[in-house]
Amino acid sequence: MSLIRVILSIIFPPLAVIDKGCGSVLIVFILTLCGWIPGVIGALIILNKQE
């Protein structure tokens, strides 16, 4: 997880997970619509997940 991704997930969470797949972007987008904090937390969890 790079510093640029972390900053991007704080500013606009769905854009930070754009390369993780459509499902991840959709989940983070819905979480962001529910509130900014849940979107940021969701994006950071998805970015932190090891594959």
Buried (B, 14 or more C-beta within 10 A) or exposed (E): EEEEBBEBBBEBBBBBBEEBEEEBBEBBBEBBEEEEEBBBBBBBBBBEEEE
